[in-house]
């Protein structure tokens, strides 16, 4: 198993809620608010490849369709993350989904809209975003950068970071802090499993959700610290 596959396998042990709590405790902003599943009810986990979109101002001259370059760079256990999208034009679609599936890409997160949703569902390809629309990107959106730092729903994200998405939302984890966040997440998950056991054994909810629970995710660093990329 490669290092990437091992890291993704470890991330799969946690849902976005536990990881959000771990990020809170570490003082890292990583939750991309307003994004949710557009295709299949399936968790999405992987290392990030980024793509930046922008409104088409008529000066874009490339003959390569948006999305093609990042697909060719991405592979297994990687997720294409698209910034700068719109809910009025699709920054992702069916042919791109097929190309990504061919490369083994795990899925897509787009801060905007996607189209050809039934096609992606038929391929059980996870796409998380803001909306679905039939409107194409032609003469509306252009690709301006690949594998460069972007901002997704207010969260700074870079190629090499990690993303976990499920029915509760989308969480980004800085690549340089992945070990730290996973360690905290493991501690929180074990504690929560203990709380579940207490409830199953008949302990009253007010006794379970006591000070132990309230302090479980207390931030260890200044609240609101921006997502930082450790080198």
N, C-alpha and C positions, 0 to 999 in steps of 0.2 A: 504494500500500500504506500502510495506517495505521501509526502508531507502534506500536500494540499488535500488529498482524499482523507487523510487522518484528521486534519483540522475540521473539514466539513462534517465528518462523521461525529466528531465531538460536539460541534455546534448543533447538530440535529437532535441532540439529547435535550435541548432547551427550547421552549417556545418564546415568542416575542415578549410576553409579559415578564417572564423571569429575566430575560436579557435587558429589558427596559429598566427593571429594578436594579440590575447590576450596573447599568450605565449611570443611573441616578446616584448610586452609592459611590461610584468612581468620579462623579462630577462631570460626566461626558454627555454632551447633547447628541443623541443619535436616532431619535424617533422621528420618522417622516410622516407628519400628520396629514390626513386626508387621502392617503393611498390605500387601496384595498384590492381584493381579488376580482379580476375581470373574466377569467376563463374557468379554471377548475379549482375545486376545493382541495388544494394540495399545498403543503408547505414548500417554500422555496428557500434553499440555502446554498450559498456559494461565495466565491471570491469575485470581486467587482471588476468589470470592464466598463469604462464610461464612454458616453457619447453626448455631445452638446448639440442642441438644436437652437435655431433662431428664426425669426420671421424672414421670409424671402423678400429681399429688397430689390431683386432684379439684377444684382451684380454677381451672383453665384454662377460659375461657368463649368464646374466639374461635370463630367458625364457619368460619374459613378453614382448610383442611387444611394440615398442616405441609408445608413445601416449596414451596407455591404462591407465596409472596411472593418468595422468593429466585429462583425461576425467572423471574418477571416482571421482575426487575432484571438478570438475566444475559443474555448474548448470545454472539455468535461469539467464539471464542478465549478464552472464560472457562470456569472449572471451579468447580462448586459443591463446597465443602468443608464437611463436616458433623461437628461435634464433639458429644461428650456422648451418643453412641449406645450401644447395648447389643447383645451377641451373642444375646440372647434375644428381641428384638423388632426388626422391620425399620424402620429410619429412612428407607428409600427403597424404591420399588416401581415397578410397571409403568406406571401412569398418570402418575406423576411423570416417568418416563423419556420417555414420549411427549410430555409437555408441554415438557420440556427440549429434546428433539430438535426440536420445532416452533420453539423459540426459537433454535436453532443452538448450544446449549450444547455444549462439547467433551466433557464427561464429569463424573463425580462421584467424590469421595474421601470415604469415611465412616469415622469412627472407631467402628465398630460393624458392624451387619449390614444386608444388603439382601435383598429378595425379588424374585420374578418374574424370576429370572436368565435362563431361556430366552428370555423376551420381550425382554430387553435384548440378549441375544446375537443374536437375529434382526434387531435394528436396528443391530448392530455398535456399540453404545453402551458405551464403557468405564466400568466401575465398579470402583473399588479400595476394599477394606475389609478387615474382619477375618473375616467369615463370611457364609454364606447361611442364611436361615431363612424358613419359610413364615408365621411368626407376625407378625401386623400390629402396628402401633404403637397402635391404638385402645385407650384407657384404660391404656396403658403408657408412652408417650412423648409429650411435647408440645414444640412449638417455642417458644423463649423469646427469641430475638434473631436478627436478620439483619444482615449486614455490620458486625458488631462483632468486636473481638478475641476469639479463642478459643484453646483449647489442644488440639492433636491429637497423640495419642501422646506427650505430654510436650513437644511443640514449640509455642511461641507462634506463632500465625498470624493475619494480619489481612487484611481485604479490600484488594486492591491488591498483595499479595504474588504470587509466582509459584510454580507447582507443576509438577514433572515426575515422572511415574510410568511405570514399565515393569516387566518381569518380575523385576528385581532389587529393586524397592521403590519408595518414595515419598520425594521430597525437596522441601522448601519453601525458597524463596529470598526474603529480605526485599526488598520493592519498592524501598527506598531504597539497596540495595546490589547491585542486579541487574547494573549495568555492571561493577562490580568483580569479581563472581563470574564473569561471562562472560569477562572478560579473563583471569582465572586459569585458568578451564576451557580456554580456547583454548590457553594455554601448555602445560598438562598434556596435552591431546589431541595436540598436535604432537610433544611429547616421546615419548609412547607410540607414536605412529605410527613414530617413528624406531627405537624398540625392536623393533617388529614387523618392520621392514625388516631390522634386524640378524639377527633370528632366521631370517627367510626366506633370508638370505644365508649361513646356516650358523654364525653366532656361537653359542658355547655359552651355555646359559641362565644359568650362574653369572657369565659375563662381561657379559651384558645386564643382569641384576638386580644391579647393583653399587651403589656409593655414589650414583651419579646418580639411580637409581630410589628409593633409600631417602630421599633428601633432597628429592625432587620435590614432595612434599606436606607438607613440614615446616611446622608452624603458624607463621604470622608474628605471631600474637597469642596471648594467654593461652588455653591449651586449656580447653575447656568453657565459653567465653563464651556467654551466652545470646543467642538470636536477638534482635537489636535493630532497631528500625524507625527508620531515619534520616529526618529531616524535610528 
